[in-house]
Amino acid sequence: MKKKAANNMLKITQIKSGIDYRARAKRTLEALGIHRMHQTVIHQDNPAIRGMVNSISHLLKIEEVKE
């Protein structure tokens, strides 16, 4: 696994609705701090956030931001 620099961030945008998806996907959106369509949040790039993003990647657009 490639090591990430400590200052890398992820820009996460919801591009698809969570309606008609399982409750776990909806809870993951809430845990990421996303409450509505086309909302963008920025999180530290770490394994916990990567795991959440990977589990609902079909609902999100993910971009790496270098600071």
HTML snippet that shows the backbone in 3Dmol.js (N, CA, C, O; Angstrom):
<script src="https://3Dmol.org/build/3Dmol-min.js"></script>
<div id="view" style="width:600px;height:400px;position:relative"></div>
<script>
const pdb = `
ATOM      1  N   MET A   1       0.839  -1.171   0.000  1.00  0.00           N
ATOM      2  CA  MET A   1       0.000   0.000   0.000  1.00  0.00           C
ATOM      3  C   MET A   1       0.890   1.241   0.000  1.00  0.00           C
ATOM      4  O   MET A   1       1.859   1.321   0.755  1.00  0.00           O
ATOM      5  N   LYS A   2       0.556   2.192  -0.840  1.00  0.00           N
ATOM      6  CA  LYS A   2       1.329   3.412  -0.957  1.00  0.00           C
ATOM      7  C   LYS A   2       1.015   4.341   0.211  1.00  0.00           C
ATOM      8  O   LYS A   2      -0.151   4.557   0.542  1.00  0.00           O
ATOM      9  N   LYS A   3       2.050   4.885   0.831  1.00  0.00           N
ATOM     10  CA  LYS A   3       1.829   5.801   1.954  1.00  0.00           C
ATOM     11  C   LYS A   3       1.414   7.166   1.431  1.00  0.00           C
ATOM     12  O   LYS A   3       1.932   7.639   0.420  1.00  0.00           O
ATOM     13  N   LYS A   4       0.478   7.791   2.124  1.00  0.00           N
ATOM     14  CA  LYS A   4      -0.022   9.118   1.771  1.00  0.00           C
ATOM     15  C   LYS A   4       0.652  10.158   2.654  1.00  0.00           C
ATOM     16  O   LYS A   4       0.951   9.894   3.818  1.00  0.00           O
ATOM     17  N   ALA A   5       0.889  11.340   2.093  1.00  0.00           N
ATOM     18  CA  ALA A   5       1.415  12.442   2.893  1.00  0.00           C
ATOM     19  C   ALA A   5       0.359  12.869   3.907  1.00  0.00           C
ATOM     20  O   ALA A   5      -0.839  12.748   3.654  1.00  0.00           O
ATOM     21  N   ALA A   6       0.804  13.361   5.037  1.00  0.00           N
ATOM     22  CA  ALA A   6      -0.120  13.702   6.117  1.00  0.00           C
ATOM     23  C   ALA A   6      -1.033  14.868   5.768  1.00  0.00           C
ATOM     24  O   ALA A   6      -2.083  15.026   6.392  1.00  0.00           O
ATOM     25  N   ASN A   7      -0.664  15.688   4.791  1.00  0.00           N
ATOM     26  CA  ASN A   7      -1.461  16.871   4.506  1.00  0.00           C
ATOM     27  C   ASN A   7      -2.393  16.696   3.301  1.00  0.00           C
ATOM     28  O   ASN A   7      -2.962  17.679   2.827  1.00  0.00           O
ATOM     29  N   ASN A   8      -2.562  15.480   2.801  1.00  0.00           N
ATOM     30  CA  ASN A   8      -3.486  15.258   1.696  1.00  0.00           C
ATOM     31  C   ASN A   8      -4.918  15.283   2.209  1.00  0.00           C
ATOM     32  O   ASN A   8      -5.214  14.807   3.305  1.00  0.00           O
ATOM     33  N   MET A   9      -5.795  15.846   1.395  1.00  0.00           N
ATOM     34  CA  MET A   9      -7.199  15.941   1.754  1.00  0.00           C
ATOM     35  C   MET A   9      -8.026  15.326   0.630  1.00  0.00           C
ATOM     36  O   MET A   9      -7.563  15.207  -0.504  1.00  0.00           O
ATOM     37  N   LEU A  10      -9.249  14.940   0.958  1.00  0.00           N
ATOM     38  CA  LEU A  10     -10.188  14.421  -0.025  1.00  0.00           C
ATOM     39  C   LEU A  10     -11.362  15.385  -0.136  1.00  0.00           C
ATOM     40  O   LEU A  10     -11.945  15.782   0.874  1.00  0.00           O
ATOM     41  N   LYS A  11     -11.703  15.756  -1.348  1.00  0.00           N
ATOM     42  CA  LYS A  11     -12.878  16.583  -1.612  1.00  0.00           C
ATOM     43  C   LYS A  11     -13.964  15.622  -2.090  1.00  0.00           C
ATOM     44  O   LYS A  11     -13.835  15.004  -3.147  1.00  0.00           O
ATOM     45  N   ILE A  12     -15.036  15.499  -1.303  1.00  0.00           N
ATOM     46  CA  ILE A  12     -16.077  14.501  -1.539  1.00  0.00           C
ATOM     47  C   ILE A  12     -17.381  15.221  -1.849  1.00  0.00           C
ATOM     48  O   ILE A  12     -17.835  16.059  -1.070  1.00  0.00           O
ATOM     49  N   THR A  13     -17.992  14.887  -3.005  1.00  0.00           N
ATOM     50  CA  THR A  13     -19.237  15.511  -3.434  1.00  0.00           C
ATOM     51  C   THR A  13     -20.263  14.421  -3.703  1.00  0.00           C
ATOM     52  O   THR A  13     -19.955  13.424  -4.356  1.00  0.00           O
ATOM     53  N   GLN A  14     -21.480  14.605  -3.204  1.00  0.00           N
ATOM     54  CA  GLN A  14     -22.563  13.654  -3.471  1.00  0.00           C
ATOM     55  C   GLN A  14     -23.137  13.965  -4.840  1.00  0.00           C
ATOM     56  O   GLN A  14     -23.580  15.086  -5.087  1.00  0.00           O
ATOM     57  N   ILE A  15     -23.134  12.968  -5.745  1.00  0.00           N
ATOM     58  CA  ILE A  15     -23.639  13.181  -7.100  1.00  0.00           C
ATOM     59  C   ILE A  15     -24.892  12.361  -7.388  1.00  0.00           C
ATOM     60  O   ILE A  15     -25.520  12.534  -8.432  1.00  0.00           O
ATOM     61  N   LYS A  16     -25.256  11.472  -6.472  1.00  0.00           N
ATOM     62  CA  LYS A  16     -26.420  10.625  -6.674  1.00  0.00           C
ATOM     63  C   LYS A  16     -27.175  10.520  -5.359  1.00  0.00           C
ATOM     64  O   LYS A  16     -26.561  10.479  -4.294  1.00  0.00           O
ATOM     65  N   SER A  17     -28.500  10.477  -5.422  1.00  0.00           N
ATOM     66  CA  SER A  17     -29.337  10.458  -4.227  1.00  0.00           C
ATOM     67  C   SER A  17     -29.221   9.142  -3.468  1.00  0.00           C
ATOM     68  O   SER A  17     -29.021   8.078  -4.055  1.00  0.00           O
ATOM     69  N   GLY A  18     -29.351   9.243  -2.151  1.00  0.00           N
ATOM     70  CA  GLY A  18     -29.330   8.056  -1.306  1.00  0.00           C
ATOM     71  C   GLY A  18     -30.687   7.396  -1.175  1.00  0.00           C
ATOM     72  O   GLY A  18     -30.813   6.356  -0.528  1.00  0.00           O
ATOM     73  N   ILE A  19     -31.715   7.995  -1.787  1.00  0.00           N
ATOM     74  CA  ILE A  19     -33.056   7.421  -1.732  1.00  0.00           C
ATOM     75  C   ILE A  19     -33.041   6.049  -2.413  1.00  0.00           C
ATOM     76  O   ILE A  19     -32.382   5.875  -3.438  1.00  0.00           O
ATOM     77  N   ASP A  20     -33.743   5.102  -1.866  1.00  0.00           N
ATOM     78  CA  ASP A  20     -33.838   3.716  -2.352  1.00  0.00           C
ATOM     79  C   ASP A  20     -32.547   2.924  -2.195  1.00  0.00           C
ATOM     80  O   ASP A  20     -32.406   1.860  -2.796  1.00  0.00           O
ATOM     81  N   TYR A  21     -31.598   3.422  -1.396  1.00  0.00           N
ATOM     82  CA  TYR A  21     -30.414   2.650  -1.051  1.00  0.00           C
ATOM     83  C   TYR A  21     -30.560   2.182   0.386  1.00  0.00           C
ATOM     84  O   TYR A  21     -31.368   2.725   1.139  1.00  0.00           O
ATOM     85  N   ARG A  22     -29.802   1.205   0.759  1.00  0.00           N
ATOM     86  CA  ARG A  22     -29.910   0.633   2.099  1.00  0.00           C
ATOM     87  C   ARG A  22     -29.582   1.678   3.167  1.00  0.00           C
ATOM     88  O   ARG A  22     -28.885   2.657   2.902  1.00  0.00           O
ATOM     89  N   ALA A  23     -30.089   1.455   4.359  1.00  0.00           N
ATOM     90  CA  ALA A  23     -29.919   2.395   5.466  1.00  0.00           C
ATOM     91  C   ALA A  23     -28.450   2.603   5.802  1.00  0.00           C
ATOM     92  O   ALA A  23     -28.056   3.692   6.217  1.00  0.00           O
ATOM     93  N   ARG A  24     -27.648   1.576   5.628  1.00  0.00           N
ATOM     94  CA  ARG A  24     -26.222   1.698   5.928  1.00  0.00           C
ATOM     95  C   ARG A  24     -25.549   2.737   5.036  1.00  0.00           C
ATOM     96  O   ARG A  24     -24.676   3.474   5.496  1.00  0.00           O
ATOM     97  N   ALA A  25     -25.946   2.805   3.760  1.00  0.00           N
ATOM     98  CA  ALA A  25     -25.394   3.805   2.846  1.00  0.00           C
ATOM     99  C   ALA A  25     -25.802   5.208   3.282  1.00  0.00           C
ATOM    100  O   ALA A  25     -25.002   6.141   3.207  1.00  0.00           O
ATOM    101  N   LYS A  26     -27.039   5.360   3.732  1.00  0.00           N
ATOM    102  CA  LYS A  26     -27.525   6.661   4.192  1.00  0.00           C
ATOM    103  C   LYS A  26     -26.784   7.094   5.457  1.00  0.00           C
ATOM    104  O   LYS A  26     -26.449   8.269   5.607  1.00  0.00           O
ATOM    105  N   ARG A  27     -26.528   6.158   6.359  1.00  0.00           N
ATOM    106  CA  ARG A  27     -25.794   6.484   7.581  1.00  0.00           C
ATOM    107  C   ARG A  27     -24.350   6.859   7.277  1.00  0.00           C
ATOM    108  O   ARG A  27     -23.767   7.701   7.961  1.00  0.00           O
ATOM    109  N   THR A  28     -23.774   6.239   6.257  1.00  0.00           N
ATOM    110  CA  THR A  28     -22.408   6.575   5.865  1.00  0.00           C
ATOM    111  C   THR A  28     -22.348   7.984   5.304  1.00  0.00           C
ATOM    112  O   THR A  28     -21.405   8.722   5.589  1.00  0.00           O
ATOM    113  N   LEU A  29     -23.347   8.373   4.505  1.00  0.00           N
ATOM    114  CA  LEU A  29     -23.412   9.753   4.014  1.00  0.00           C
ATOM    115  C   LEU A  29     -23.470  10.733   5.181  1.00  0.00           C
ATOM    116  O   LEU A  29     -22.769  11.744   5.181  1.00  0.00           O
ATOM    117  N   GLU A  30     -24.303  10.436   6.172  1.00  0.00           N
ATOM    118  CA  GLU A  30     -24.417  11.298   7.347  1.00  0.00           C
ATOM    119  C   GLU A  30     -23.101  11.367   8.109  1.00  0.00           C
ATOM    120  O   GLU A  30     -22.713  12.436   8.582  1.00  0.00           O
ATOM    121  N   ALA A  31     -22.412  10.239   8.233  1.00  0.00           N
ATOM    122  CA  ALA A  31     -21.143  10.201   8.953  1.00  0.00           C
ATOM    123  C   ALA A  31     -20.075  11.039   8.252  1.00  0.00           C
ATOM    124  O   ALA A  31     -19.181  11.588   8.896  1.00  0.00           O
ATOM    125  N   LEU A  32     -20.178  11.128   6.931  1.00  0.00           N
ATOM    126  CA  LEU A  32     -19.248  11.967   6.176  1.00  0.00           C
ATOM    127  C   LEU A  32     -19.622  13.445   6.258  1.00  0.00           C
ATOM    128  O   LEU A  32     -18.845  14.305   5.843  1.00  0.00           O
ATOM    129  N   GLY A  33     -20.798  13.742   6.787  1.00  0.00           N
ATOM    130  CA  GLY A  33     -21.237  15.127   6.909  1.00  0.00           C
ATOM    131  C   GLY A  33     -21.962  15.646   5.691  1.00  0.00           C
ATOM    132  O   GLY A  33     -22.068  16.857   5.495  1.00  0.00           O
ATOM    133  N   ILE A  34     -22.464  14.734   4.864  1.00  0.00           N
ATOM    134  CA  ILE A  34     -23.180  15.113   3.641  1.00  0.00           C
ATOM    135  C   ILE A  34     -24.669  15.000   3.907  1.00  0.00           C
ATOM    136  O   ILE A  34     -25.153  13.949   4.326  1.00  0.00           O
ATOM    137  N   HIS A  35     -25.402  16.090   3.663  1.00  0.00           N
ATOM    138  CA  HIS A  35     -26.822  16.126   3.975  1.00  0.00           C
ATOM    139  C   HIS A  35     -27.717  16.341   2.762  1.00  0.00           C
ATOM    140  O   HIS A  35     -28.925  16.120   2.842  1.00  0.00           O
ATOM    141  N   ARG A  36     -27.145  16.769   1.641  1.00  0.00           N
ATOM    142  CA  ARG A  36     -27.972  17.027   0.465  1.00  0.00           C
ATOM    143  C   ARG A  36     -27.154  16.826  -0.809  1.00  0.00           C
ATOM    144  O   ARG A  36     -25.926  16.744  -0.775  1.00  0.00           O
ATOM    145  N   MET A  37     -27.860  16.751  -1.916  1.00  0.00           N
ATOM    146  CA  MET A  37     -27.230  16.545  -3.224  1.00  0.00           C
ATOM    147  C   MET A  37     -26.278  17.692  -3.560  1.00  0.00           C
ATOM    148  O   MET A  37     -26.535  18.845  -3.213  1.00  0.00           O
ATOM    149  N   HIS A  38     -25.189  17.368  -4.230  1.00  0.00           N
ATOM    150  CA  HIS A  38     -24.182  18.309  -4.723  1.00  0.00           C
ATOM    151  C   HIS A  38     -23.489  19.074  -3.607  1.00  0.00           C
ATOM    152  O   HIS A  38     -22.849  20.095  -3.860  1.00  0.00           O
ATOM    153  N   GLN A  39     -23.610  18.594  -2.383  1.00  0.00           N
ATOM    154  CA  GLN A  39     -22.875  19.181  -1.273  1.00  0.00           C
ATOM    155  C   GLN A  39     -21.464  18.627  -1.293  1.00  0.00           C
ATOM    156  O   GLN A  39     -21.259  17.443  -1.559  1.00  0.00           O
ATOM    157  N   THR A  40     -20.496  19.476  -1.015  1.00  0.00           N
ATOM    158  CA  THR A  40     -19.100  19.072  -1.000  1.00  0.00           C
ATOM    159  C   THR A  40     -18.536  19.236   0.400  1.00  0.00           C
ATOM    160  O   THR A  40     -18.761  20.251   1.059  1.00  0.00           O
ATOM    161  N   VAL A  41     -17.808  18.236   0.842  1.00  0.00           N
ATOM    162  CA  VAL A  41     -17.113  18.291   2.126  1.00  0.00           C
ATOM    163  C   VAL A  41     -15.651  17.928   1.890  1.00  0.00           C
ATOM    164  O   VAL A  41     -15.315  17.239   0.928  1.00  0.00           O
ATOM    165  N   ILE A  42     -14.794  18.402   2.782  1.00  0.00           N
ATOM    166  CA  ILE A  42     -13.371  18.090   2.684  1.00  0.00           C
ATOM    167  C   ILE A  42     -12.964  17.378   3.965  1.00  0.00           C
ATOM    168  O   ILE A  42     -13.227  17.853   5.069  1.00  0.00           O
ATOM    169  N   HIS A  43     -12.313  16.222   3.795  1.00  0.00           N
ATOM    170  CA  HIS A  43     -11.862  15.418   4.937  1.00  0.00           C
ATOM    171  C   HIS A  43     -10.392  15.081   4.765  1.00  0.00           C
ATOM    172  O   HIS A  43      -9.865  15.053   3.652  1.00  0.00           O
ATOM    173  N   GLN A  44      -9.746  14.828   5.888  1.00  0.00           N
ATOM    174  CA  GLN A  44      -8.367  14.347   5.893  1.00  0.00           C
ATOM    175  C   GLN A  44      -8.331  12.980   5.217  1.00  0.00           C
ATOM    176  O   GLN A  44      -9.220  12.158   5.437  1.00  0.00           O
ATOM    177  N   ASP A  45      -7.318  12.733   4.403  1.00  0.00           N
ATOM    178  CA  ASP A  45      -7.178  11.445   3.719  1.00  0.00           C
ATOM    179  C   ASP A  45      -6.580  10.439   4.695  1.00  0.00           C
ATOM    180  O   ASP A  45      -5.385  10.483   4.987  1.00  0.00           O
ATOM    181  N   ASN A  46      -7.427   9.521   5.202  1.00  0.00           N
ATOM    182  CA  ASN A  46      -6.960   8.477   6.106  1.00  0.00           C
ATOM    183  C   ASN A  46      -7.743   7.202   5.812  1.00  0.00           C
ATOM    184  O   ASN A  46      -8.750   7.251   5.105  1.00  0.00           O
ATOM    185  N   PRO A  47      -7.304   6.067   6.337  1.00  0.00           N
ATOM    186  CA  PRO A  47      -7.965   4.797   6.026  1.00  0.00           C
ATOM    187  C   PRO A  47      -9.442   4.739   6.406  1.00  0.00           C
ATOM    188  O   PRO A  47     -10.222   4.095   5.705  1.00  0.00           O
ATOM    189  N   ALA A  48      -9.846   5.392   7.491  1.00  0.00           N
ATOM    190  CA  ALA A  48     -11.248   5.359   7.905  1.00  0.00           C
ATOM    191  C   ALA A  48     -12.133   6.072   6.882  1.00  0.00           C
ATOM    192  O   ALA A  48     -13.183   5.553   6.502  1.00  0.00           O
ATOM    193  N   ILE A  49     -11.721   7.239   6.443  1.00  0.00           N
ATOM    194  CA  ILE A  49     -12.490   7.995   5.450  1.00  0.00           C
ATOM    195  C   ILE A  49     -12.468   7.266   4.114  1.00  0.00           C
ATOM    196  O   ILE A  49     -13.492   7.197   3.435  1.00  0.00           O
ATOM    197  N   ARG A  50     -11.324   6.723   3.729  1.00  0.00           N
ATOM    198  CA  ARG A  50     -11.238   5.955   2.472  1.00  0.00           C
ATOM    199  C   ARG A  50     -12.200   4.768   2.492  1.00  0.00           C
ATOM    200  O   ARG A  50     -12.837   4.475   1.480  1.00  0.00           O
ATOM    201  N   GLY A  51     -12.311   4.090   3.618  1.00  0.00           N
ATOM    202  CA  GLY A  51     -13.225   2.955   3.728  1.00  0.00           C
ATOM    203  C   GLY A  51     -14.675   3.371   3.556  1.00  0.00           C
ATOM    204  O   GLY A  51     -15.442   2.690   2.876  1.00  0.00           O
ATOM    205  N   MET A  52     -15.058   4.495   4.173  1.00  0.00           N
ATOM    206  CA  MET A  52     -16.426   4.991   4.022  1.00  0.00           C
ATOM    207  C   MET A  52     -16.702   5.378   2.580  1.00  0.00           C
ATOM    208  O   MET A  52     -17.761   5.062   2.037  1.00  0.00           O
ATOM    209  N   VAL A  53     -15.750   6.060   1.961  1.00  0.00           N
ATOM    210  CA  VAL A  53     -15.909   6.502   0.571  1.00  0.00           C
ATOM    211  C   VAL A  53     -16.002   5.301  -0.366  1.00  0.00           C
ATOM    212  O   VAL A  53     -16.814   5.298  -1.292  1.00  0.00           O
ATOM    213  N   ASN A  54     -15.187   4.295  -0.133  1.00  0.00           N
ATOM    214  CA  ASN A  54     -15.218   3.109  -0.999  1.00  0.00           C
ATOM    215  C   ASN A  54     -16.527   2.343  -0.886  1.00  0.00           C
ATOM    216  O   ASN A  54     -16.968   1.725  -1.855  1.00  0.00           O
ATOM    217  N   SER A  55     -17.153   2.376   0.288  1.00  0.00           N
ATOM    218  CA  SER A  55     -18.386   1.617   0.460  1.00  0.00           C
ATOM    219  C   SER A  55     -19.577   2.255  -0.253  1.00  0.00           C
ATOM    220  O   SER A  55     -20.546   1.565  -0.570  1.00  0.00           O
ATOM    221  N   ILE A  56     -19.517   3.559  -0.507  1.00  0.00           N
ATOM    222  CA  ILE A  56     -20.621   4.232  -1.213  1.00  0.00           C
ATOM    223  C   ILE A  56     -20.089   5.036  -2.403  1.00  0.00           C
ATOM    224  O   ILE A  56     -20.614   6.103  -2.721  1.00  0.00           O
ATOM    225  N   SER A  57     -19.063   4.527  -3.048  1.00  0.00           N
ATOM    226  CA  SER A  57     -18.427   5.254  -4.158  1.00  0.00           C
ATOM    227  C   SER A  57     -19.380   5.506  -5.324  1.00  0.00           C
ATOM    228  O   SER A  57     -19.156   6.426  -6.111  1.00  0.00           O
ATOM    229  N   HIS A  58     -20.435   4.708  -5.449  1.00  0.00           N
ATOM    230  CA  HIS A  58     -21.402   4.887  -6.529  1.00  0.00           C
ATOM    231  C   HIS A  58     -22.266   6.131  -6.321  1.00  0.00           C
ATOM    232  O   HIS A  58     -22.951   6.565  -7.247  1.00  0.00           O
ATOM    233  N   LEU A  59     -22.242   6.710  -5.119  1.00  0.00           N
ATOM    234  CA  LEU A  59     -23.026   7.914  -4.820  1.00  0.00           C
ATOM    235  C   LEU A  59     -22.170   9.178  -4.804  1.00  0.00           C
ATOM    236  O   LEU A  59     -22.705  10.282  -4.708  1.00  0.00           O
ATOM    237  N   LEU A  60     -20.858   9.030  -4.897  1.00  0.00           N
ATOM    238  CA  LEU A  60     -19.948  10.143  -4.663  1.00  0.00           C
ATOM    239  C   LEU A  60     -18.999  10.413  -5.820  1.00  0.00           C
ATOM    240  O   LEU A  60     -18.742   9.551  -6.660  1.00  0.00           O
ATOM    241  N   LYS A  61     -18.485  11.644  -5.833  1.00  0.00           N
ATOM    242  CA  LYS A  61     -17.358  12.008  -6.689  1.00  0.00           C
ATOM    243  C   LYS A  61     -16.235  12.388  -5.735  1.00  0.00           C
ATOM    244  O   LYS A  61     -16.433  13.214  -4.843  1.00  0.00           O
ATOM    245  N   ILE A  62     -15.049  11.791  -5.913  1.00  0.00           N
ATOM    246  CA  ILE A  62     -13.945  11.989  -5.001  1.00  0.00           C
ATOM    247  C   ILE A  62     -12.785  12.600  -5.748  1.00  0.00           C
ATOM    248  O   ILE A  62     -12.416  12.140  -6.829  1.00  0.00           O
ATOM    249  N   GLU A  63     -12.203  13.648  -5.164  1.00  0.00           N
ATOM    250  CA  GLU A  63     -11.021  14.293  -5.729  1.00  0.00           C
ATOM    251  C   GLU A  63      -9.980  14.423  -4.638  1.00  0.00           C
ATOM    252  O   GLU A  63     -10.314  14.721  -3.492  1.00  0.00           O
ATOM    253  N   GLU A  64      -8.716  14.203  -4.984  1.00  0.00           N
ATOM    254  CA  GLU A  64      -7.626  14.398  -4.034  1.00  0.00           C
ATOM    255  C   GLU A  64      -7.170  15.841  -4.119  1.00  0.00           C
ATOM    256  O   GLU A  64      -6.960  16.372  -5.210  1.00  0.00           O
ATOM    257  N   VAL A  65      -7.018  16.473  -2.968  1.00  0.00           N
ATOM    258  CA  VAL A  65      -6.573  17.861  -2.893  1.00  0.00           C
ATOM    259  C   VAL A  65      -5.268  17.873  -2.142  1.00  0.00           C
ATOM    260  O   VAL A  65      -5.180  17.338  -1.037  1.00  0.00           O
ATOM    261  N   LYS A  66      -4.244  18.479  -2.729  1.00  0.00           N
ATOM    262  CA  LYS A  66      -2.950  18.577  -2.061  1.00  0.00           C
ATOM    263  C   LYS A  66      -2.809  19.985  -1.508  1.00  0.00           C
ATOM    264  O   LYS A  66      -3.050  20.977  -2.196  1.00  0.00           O
ATOM    265  N   GLU A  67      -2.410  20.041  -0.240  1.00  0.00           N
ATOM    266  CA  GLU A  67      -2.227  21.356   0.399  1.00  0.00           C
ATOM    267  C   GLU A  67      -0.785  21.672   0.572  1.00  0.00           C
ATOM    268  O   GLU A  67      -0.443  22.734   1.091  1.00  0.00           O
TER     269      GLU A  67
END
`;
const viewer = $3Dmol.createViewer("view");
viewer.addModel(pdb, "pdb");
viewer.setStyle({}, {cartoon: {color: "spectrum"}});
viewer.zoomTo();
viewer.render();
</script>
